[in-house]
Amino acid sequence: MKKQPNKTQAGTNVEKVKQQNAGAFAEEFASETNAAEVRQQNKQSEANKGNQNQQQNKRS
């Protein structure tokens, strides 16, 4: 049997499976992520970084 590129021995199209998997995982994580909550957490994190820098500057 002649080997075809990007196919398994059983004849499965490897690229098609990779695309299906990528789409499934992307949808799964997107549905579990609350974008507004993430933005709020990022803002809080940036604010905390600023506070830490100010405290370190006061100690110097």
Beta strands, then each sheet from edge to edge (+ up, - down):
end
